[in-house]
Amino acid sequence: MLAALLLEPGRVVVDEVAEPEVGAQDVRIAIGGVGLCGSDMSVFSGKWQAPSYPWIVGHEAFGIIDAVGSEVAASRVGELVVVEPNIACGSCSQCAQERTSACERRRSVGMNRPGALAERLVVPASRAWPMAPLEPRDLVCVEPFTVVETALRRLPTALPAAALVIGAGAQGLLMSLALQRRGATVHLADINRDRVAFASEVLGVEALEPGDGQRFPFVVDSTGVPAAMAEAIAHAEVGATIVELGLDAHPFELTAETLVRQQLVLRGSLTYDHPRDFRSTTALISTGSVSPGRVVSHEFPFSEAQSAFETCATAAGKTWIRLSPESA
């Protein structure tokens, strides 16, 4: 089969690889499309070291089940599904507490398990979620939308009427949409003004201008970089909740005095927990009551995977790669 192979940081080619084997509890999916996100860009750039080269990248996938293992119902063949790419062990102490996002033996498609940018992908049947026949744009957004829905689900209190989202990449855009769905007025900040303009046009968010001293009761940083966290703290009201979605290894500056005097609540949120979060998000999106695909702006054919990654790095809106011309 054909797959998008990362040969080295910054270089992707489409070439032939061996077909994946289908285990007893697995399904094989003929991939229709794959979205790109910050995690994929980390692997592409070499910031996240691929386990080996060449490496199949990508994880935000949808497609049609075309084969099943011996312990999976044959009736699943033909289902339109989205992939839950984080696969927890199910038996460790974290999994026992239904916190599979913290599973130390977790395997992740495209990160430490071969990725989804291939003609076919094999995953456990429990990680292939049936979907209603929706637009491909919505389907490639199911996984990242589950991330933001989970972050909001984990909050102990109701959301306030106004919120600030820092970072207008795909995750920040989807968080803005999730907050709007709950009735919040969303302000958005990003050093990339094209991304902010896109968000204002497509989602109707309010741009936070440089130097604006406005403060908010709820702030989300979707980037993880120290400068963004500094901005989040600067724009937080006394008693505000700050949610961190981004992953970055560099420390940010926060003194105990600031934390105590501003009475801040800091909450990190990592991916989602199986099966509750994918179950609820796939059900929500299948009803058509929310269309996360609104944030998609760029589509590339499989043959132009290299260009897709290069565009994703700075593009306003979300980028995806179509593998099957007739997908969805």
C-alpha positions as CSV (number, residue, x, y, z in Angstrom):
1,M,0.0,0.0,0.0
2,L,1.0,3.7,-0.2
3,A,1.9,5.7,2.8
4,A,3.3,9.1,3.6
5,L,6.7,8.5,5.0
6,L,8.8,10.9,7.0
7,L,12.3,10.2,5.8
8,E,13.9,12.8,8.0
9,P,12.7,15.9,9.7
10,G,11.1,18.2,7.2
11,R,10.9,15.6,4.4
12,V,7.8,13.5,3.6
13,V,7.4,11.3,0.5
14,V,4.6,9.0,-0.6
15,D,5.9,5.5,-1.2
16,E,5.0,1.8,-0.9
17,V,5.1,0.0,2.5
18,A,3.9,-3.5,3.6
19,E,0.2,-4.0,4.3
20,P,-0.6,-4.0,8.1
21,E,-1.7,-7.3,9.6
22,V,-5.2,-7.5,11.1
23,G,-5.2,-9.0,14.6
24,A,-8.1,-10.9,16.1
25,Q,-9.6,-7.8,17.8
26,D,-8.7,-5.4,15.1
27,V,-10.3,-3.6,12.2
28,R,-8.6,-2.4,9.0
29,I,-9.7,1.0,7.8
30,A,-9.5,2.2,4.2
31,I,-8.5,5.8,5.0
32,G,-10.5,8.6,3.5
33,G,-8.7,11.6,5.0
34,V,-6.3,12.8,7.7
35,G,-6.1,16.1,9.5
36,L,-2.9,17.7,10.5
37,C,-2.2,19.3,13.9
38,G,0.5,20.6,16.2
39,S,1.6,17.1,17.3
40,D,2.0,16.0,13.6
41,M,4.1,19.1,13.0
42,S,6.3,18.3,16.0
43,V,7.1,14.9,14.4
44,F,7.5,16.5,11.0
45,S,10.0,19.1,12.3
46,G,11.9,16.7,14.5
47,K,10.9,18.4,17.7
48,W,9.3,15.0,18.6
49,Q,11.7,12.3,17.6
50,A,10.1,9.6,15.5
51,P,10.8,6.1,16.7
52,S,12.6,5.3,13.5
53,Y,12.9,6.5,9.9
54,P,11.1,6.2,7.6
55,W,8.0,6.8,9.7
56,I,4.3,6.9,8.8
57,V,2.8,10.1,10.3
58,G,-0.7,11.3,11.0
59,H,-3.4,10.4,13.5
60,E,-6.6,12.5,12.9
61,A,-8.2,10.0,10.5
62,F,-11.5,8.7,9.1
63,G,-12.4,6.0,6.7
64,I,-14.3,2.8,5.9
65,I,-13.8,-0.5,7.6
66,D,-12.8,-3.0,4.9
67,A,-11.6,-6.0,7.0
68,V,-12.1,-7.2,10.6
69,G,-10.3,-9.7,12.9
70,S,-11.7,-13.1,13.9
71,E,-13.2,-11.7,17.1
72,V,-14.9,-8.7,15.6
73,A,-18.4,-8.8,14.2
74,A,-18.3,-9.1,10.4
75,S,-21.2,-6.6,10.2
76,R,-18.7,-3.8,10.9
77,V,-17.3,-4.1,7.4
78,G,-18.5,-1.0,5.5
79,E,-18.9,1.3,8.5
80,L,-17.8,4.9,8.2
81,V,-15.6,5.5,11.3
82,V,-13.2,7.9,12.9
83,V,-10.1,6.8,14.7
84,E,-9.4,7.2,18.4
85,P,-5.6,7.2,18.0
86,N,-4.5,7.0,21.7
87,I,-4.6,3.4,22.8
88,A,-4.3,2.8,26.5
89,C,-3.3,-0.6,28.1
90,G,-6.6,-0.8,30.1
91,S,-4.9,-2.5,33.0
92,C,-2.6,0.0,34.8
93,S,-3.6,2.0,37.9
94,Q,-4.5,5.1,35.8
95,C,-6.7,3.1,33.4
96,A,-8.4,1.5,36.5
97,Q,-9.3,5.0,37.5
98,E,-10.8,5.7,34.0
99,R,-7.9,8.1,33.4
100,T,-6.6,6.5,30.3
101,S,-5.0,9.7,29.1
102,A,-2.3,9.2,31.8
103,C,-1.7,5.5,30.9
104,E,2.1,5.0,31.0
105,R,1.9,2.2,28.4
106,R,-0.3,4.2,26.0
107,R,0.4,3.8,22.3
108,S,-0.4,6.6,20.0
109,V,-1.0,6.4,16.2
110,G,1.6,8.5,14.4
111,M,3.7,9.0,17.5
112,N,5.0,5.7,18.8
113,R,2.7,3.5,16.6
114,P,2.6,3.7,12.8
115,G,0.5,6.6,11.6
116,A,-2.7,7.0,9.7
117,L,-1.4,8.7,6.5
118,A,-1.6,5.5,4.6
119,E,-4.1,3.8,2.3
120,R,-5.0,1.4,5.2
121,L,-4.7,1.5,8.9
122,V,-5.2,-1.2,11.5
123,V,-6.4,-0.3,15.0
124,P,-8.3,-2.2,17.8
125,A,-12.0,-2.3,16.9
126,S,-12.8,-0.4,20.1
127,R,-10.9,2.6,18.7
128,A,-12.9,2.8,15.5
129,W,-16.0,4.9,16.2
130,P,-19.0,4.7,13.8
131,M,-20.1,8.1,12.4
132,A,-23.1,9.5,10.5
133,P,-22.3,10.4,6.9
134,L,-20.8,13.8,7.4
135,E,-18.6,16.1,5.4
136,P,-15.0,15.0,5.4
137,R,-14.1,18.4,7.0
138,D,-16.1,17.5,10.1
139,L,-14.7,14.0,10.2
140,V,-11.1,15.0,10.3
141,C,-11.9,17.4,13.2
142,V,-13.5,14.8,15.5
143,E,-10.3,13.8,17.3
144,P,-9.1,17.3,18.0
145,F,-12.6,18.5,18.9
146,T,-12.7,15.6,21.5
147,V,-9.5,17.1,23.0
148,V,-11.2,20.5,23.7
149,E,-14.5,19.0,24.7
150,T,-12.6,16.8,27.3
151,A,-10.7,19.8,28.7
152,L,-14.1,21.6,29.3
153,R,-15.7,18.4,30.7
154,R,-12.9,18.2,33.3
155,L,-13.7,21.6,34.8
156,P,-15.4,21.4,38.2
157,T,-17.5,24.6,37.7
158,A,-19.7,26.2,35.1
159,L,-18.1,28.3,32.4
160,P,-18.2,32.1,32.7
161,A,-19.8,34.3,30.1
162,A,-16.5,35.5,28.6
163,A,-13.3,33.7,27.8
164,L,-9.9,34.3,26.2
165,V,-8.2,31.8,24.0
166,I,-4.5,32.2,23.3
167,G,-3.3,30.6,20.0
168,A,-5.3,30.6,16.8
169,G,-4.0,27.3,15.5
170,A,-6.5,24.4,14.9
171,Q,-6.7,23.6,18.6
172,G,-7.4,27.2,19.6
173,L,-10.0,27.5,16.9
174,L,-11.8,24.4,18.0
175,M,-11.7,25.5,21.6
176,S,-13.2,28.8,20.6
177,L,-16.0,26.9,18.8
178,A,-16.6,24.6,21.9
179,L,-16.8,27.7,24.2
180,Q,-19.2,29.4,21.8
181,R,-21.4,26.3,21.8
182,R,-21.7,26.8,25.5
183,G,-22.7,30.4,25.2
184,A,-19.4,32.1,26.0
185,T,-18.2,35.3,24.2
186,V,-14.7,34.4,23.0
187,H,-11.7,36.7,22.6
188,L,-8.7,35.3,20.7
189,A,-5.0,36.3,20.7
190,D,-2.2,35.2,18.4
191,I,1.0,36.7,17.0
192,N,-0.1,35.5,13.6
193,R,-2.6,38.2,12.6
194,D,-3.8,36.2,9.6
195,R,-5.0,33.4,11.9
196,V,-6.8,35.8,14.1
197,A,-8.5,37.4,11.1
198,F,-9.6,34.0,9.9
199,A,-11.1,33.1,13.3
200,S,-12.9,36.4,13.4
201,E,-14.4,35.9,9.9
202,V,-15.3,32.2,10.3
203,L,-16.2,32.0,14.0
204,G,-17.0,35.6,14.9
205,V,-14.6,35.7,17.8
206,E,-13.3,39.0,19.0
207,A,-9.6,39.7,18.4
208,L,-7.6,40.8,21.4
209,E,-5.4,43.6,20.2
210,P,-1.8,44.0,21.4
211,G,-1.7,46.1,24.6
212,D,-5.3,45.4,25.4
213,G,-5.4,45.3,29.2
214,Q,-8.7,43.4,29.4
215,R,-8.9,40.6,31.9
216,F,-11.0,37.4,31.8
217,P,-12.4,34.9,34.3
218,F,-11.4,32.0,32.0
219,V,-8.3,31.7,29.8
220,V,-7.1,28.9,27.6
221,D,-3.6,28.6,26.3
222,S,-3.6,26.2,23.3
223,T,0.2,26.6,22.6
224,G,2.2,25.7,25.7
225,V,5.0,28.2,24.9
226,P,6.2,30.3,27.9
227,A,5.3,33.7,26.3
228,A,1.7,32.5,25.8
229,M,1.4,31.4,29.4
230,A,2.8,34.8,30.5
231,E,0.0,36.4,28.4
232,A,-2.6,34.1,29.9
233,I,-1.6,35.1,33.4
234,A,-1.4,38.8,32.5
235,H,-5.0,38.7,31.2
236,A,-6.5,36.6,34.0
237,E,-8.9,38.1,36.5
238,V,-8.5,37.5,40.2
239,G,-9.8,34.0,40.8
240,A,-9.6,33.1,37.1
241,T,-9.2,29.5,35.8
242,I,-6.4,29.0,33.3
243,V,-6.4,25.8,31.2
244,E,-3.2,24.7,29.5
245,L,-3.6,22.5,26.4
246,G,-0.2,22.9,24.7
247,L,2.8,20.7,25.3
248,D,6.1,22.5,25.7
249,A,9.2,21.5,27.7
250,H,10.4,25.0,28.4
251,P,9.5,26.4,31.9
252,F,7.3,29.5,32.2
253,E,7.6,32.1,34.9
254,L,5.0,32.0,37.7
255,T,5.8,33.2,41.2
256,A,4.0,31.9,44.3
257,E,3.0,35.5,45.0
258,T,1.3,35.9,41.6
259,L,-0.5,32.6,42.0
260,V,-1.7,33.4,45.5
261,R,-2.5,37.1,45.1
262,Q,-4.5,36.5,41.9
263,Q,-6.0,33.3,43.4
264,L,-5.5,31.5,40.1
265,V,-6.6,28.0,39.3
266,L,-4.3,26.2,36.8
267,R,-5.5,23.2,35.0
268,G,-3.7,21.0,32.5
269,S,-5.7,18.7,30.2
270,L,-4.1,15.9,28.2
271,T,-6.1,14.3,25.3
272,Y,-9.2,12.4,26.5
273,D,-10.2,9.3,28.4
274,H,-11.5,6.1,26.8
275,P,-14.3,5.4,26.1
276,R,-16.3,8.2,27.6
277,D,-14.9,11.2,25.7
278,F,-14.9,9.8,22.1
279,R,-18.3,8.3,22.7
280,S,-19.8,11.6,23.7
281,T,-18.1,13.7,21.0
282,T,-18.8,11.3,18.2
283,A,-22.5,11.2,19.2
284,L,-22.6,15.0,19.4
285,I,-21.0,15.6,16.0
286,S,-23.1,12.9,14.4
287,T,-26.3,14.8,15.3
288,G,-25.1,17.7,13.2
289,S,-25.6,20.2,16.1
290,V,-22.0,21.3,15.8
291,S,-19.8,21.4,12.7
292,P,-16.1,21.5,13.7
293,G,-15.1,21.4,10.0
294,R,-15.9,25.1,9.9
295,V,-12.3,25.7,11.0
296,V,-10.8,23.8,8.0
297,S,-9.3,26.0,5.3
298,H,-6.8,23.9,3.3
299,E,-7.2,20.6,1.5
300,F,-4.4,18.6,-0.2
301,P,-4.4,15.4,-2.2
302,F,-2.3,12.5,-0.8
303,S,0.4,13.1,-3.5
304,E,1.1,16.5,-2.0
305,A,1.6,15.5,1.6
306,Q,4.9,17.5,1.8
307,S,3.1,20.7,0.7
308,A,0.4,20.0,3.2
309,F,2.8,19.8,6.1
310,E,4.7,22.9,4.9
311,T,1.4,24.9,4.6
312,C,0.1,23.7,8.0
313,A,3.0,25.3,9.8
314,T,1.7,28.8,9.3
315,A,-1.7,28.6,7.6
316,A,-4.8,30.2,8.9
317,G,-7.3,27.5,9.6
318,K,-6.9,23.7,9.7
319,T,-5.2,21.6,7.0
320,W,-6.2,18.1,5.9
321,I,-5.1,15.5,3.4
322,R,-7.6,13.6,1.3
323,L,-6.6,10.1,0.5
324,S,-9.7,8.8,-1.3
325,P,-11.3,11.0,-4.0
326,E,-14.7,9.6,-3.1
327,S,-14.3,9.8,0.7
328,A,-17.5,10.6,2.6
